[in-house]
């Protein structure tokens, strides 16, 4: 298997081998591409979150049909043996304190709500609380160690 110059690998080196420097360049390029993808994904998520906050800051119309639909969800959940349902999941940016009062179960946490979450609280206060339903809020996730999304739950 020897080639003409006396080493068995002389022809192989020119055809299939490459330098460590070339491999390192590929690795660097691959890491850069992954960082770029991750940055794009983060930007898109931030944009989506900002849009959701804008959307949920605007008041919505609370109709009899929406209340009836909600009560149907409650009945379905109860028939399945559940004791609560998630009413709304929203970014903690819709709290004036970024969700800290909710996270720390502080009294008057509801005073930090704005937009649709505040409307839901008002509907609960006026229509559901007198009928024995409870409202519970909790921070559902902690991206980068900070409160992320908040969940409003109706319990019975």
N, C-alpha and C positions, 0 to 999 in steps of 0.2 A: 504494500500500500504506500510505499515511498514515492514521493514526487521526484522530479528531475533534480531538485537542489538538495536532496538528502534528508529533508524533514517530512514526516508523514502528513503534516497539517498545512504546508505552505499554500496550496491551492484553496484550501478551505477558508483560510483567514480572509482572503480578498473577497470571497463570495458571500459569506454568512456572518462573520463577526463584525462587531462595531465597538466603539470605545465606551468606556465608563462615562466620559464627558457627554456623549450623545444620549446615553440612558438617563443621566442626570437632567439634561435639558428636557427630555420627555416628561420626567417626573415633575419638574418645576412647571412646565406648561399645563400638565394635568391638574395640579393643585390650583393654579391660577384660574383655570376654567371652572373648577368646582367652586372656588370662592366667588367668582362672577355669577354663577348660577344661584348660589346661596344669597348673594346680595340682591339679585333680581327678585328672588322669592320673598325676601324680607320687605323690599320696597312695595311689592304687590300686596303683601299682607297688610302693611301699614296703610296703604291706600284704601284697601277694602275695609279696614277697621274704621278709618276716618269717614268713609262714606256711610258706614253703618251708624256711626255716632251722629252724623248729620241727619240721617233718615229718622233715627229714633228721638232726636231732639224736637222734631216737628210733631205737634199734636195730631192724634188720629181721632176719627169719629167712633165713639163707643155707641153701638146700636143695640137694639133689642135682639137682633139676629146674632150679633157677636156674643152677647151674654148667653143666649140660648145654646149656641154652639159650644161655648166654654162649659156650660152645665152638662151638656151631652158628654164631653170629654171626662168630666168628673164622674158621671154615672158609669161610663165604660171602665174607667180605672178602678172604681169601687167594685164593680162586678168581677174584676180580675184580682181582687184582694189587695189592691194598693191602698195606701193611706195618704198619698200626696201626688200631685202632678207638678211638673215644671210649667209655669205660665210663660216665662220669658227668660231668655239668656241674653245678656247684653254686656258691652264693654264697661269696665269700671270707670271709664272716662265719663260716663253719664252720671257719676256721683260727684258732688262738688269737692269731695275730699279724696277722690280716686279710689274709693271703696274701703278706706281704712276703718270707718265706723262700723261697717258691715262685718269686715274681717275680725274686728275686735269685739263684736256683739255689744256695742255701746248703745245705751238708751238713745232714743230719737234718731236712730240711723236713717229712718225714713225721710227725715228733713234734708238729707244729702241728695235725694233723688231728683232728677230733672227729666223733662220730656215724657216719653211713653211710660217708662217705669213709674214715674210719679203719678201718671193717670191711672195706671193699674192699681197702685196703692190706694188712690182715692176711691176707685170702684170697689175694691175690697172693703175699705172702711165704711162706705155708705151702704153697700148691698150684701156683702158676704159675711163680714164680721158679726152683724146682728143675727145672722142665721147659724152662728157657731163655727164658721170656718176660720182657720188661722192662716196667717201669711208669714212666711219665713224667707229670709234672704241669706245667701252665703256666697262667698268667693269660691269659684269652681276651679280656678287654676292660677298659677303664679309664674308667669314667664319672667325670666331674669330676676326672680325673687320678689317681684312686685305683684299686687293684685291684678289679675287679668279679667276674665269674664265673671259676671255675677249672675246667679240664678235666683229668680223669684219663684217660690213654691207655694201652692195652696195645699193646706192640710185639713183633714177632717177627722 
